[in-house]
Amino acid sequence: MAATVYETMFILNANAYARNPGGAADTIRDMVTNVGGKVLASRLWNEQKLAYAVKGQRKGVYWLTYFQAESTSMPKFNRACQLQDMILRHLSVRIDPRLADTLVAVARGEKTLPVPDIDKIEKEKAAAREAMPIGEEAE
């Protein structure tokens, strides 16, 4: 069975992260390698106030990780995340193999995704509405 690429977003305890910022990366790397996986990219995403308290915490650190592992090891990985005190919540999703290389490169900072020109798109929509005969509506 071929290894699958997963994206996991963690919400970490902000107090624990502040005490040991390097410990978060080490902890996550160890959890992935303990289930036979390989970390492809792992980095800080954001630190912000949470919408509601999670395990008594009002502030969280968002940490993004891409890793490769067998699908059969995911229950063990999820259990390890639940047992880790630093992790408040986590969500893992399987990445489509066609997108994996691009997403990992962006997470590593090796590549950037194109940003759409919103002004140009809005002007094109306005021009299309003006060219439309009266009485017809755009979808």
PyMOL commands that set and color helices and strands:
alter all, ss='L'
color gray80, all
select helices_A, chain A and resi 14-19+21-34+71-83+97-108+118-131
alter helices_A, ss='H'
color red, helices_A
select strands_A, chain A and resi 4-13+38-54+57-69+87-94
alter strands_A, ss='S'
color yellow, strands_A
deselect
rebuild
show_as cartoon
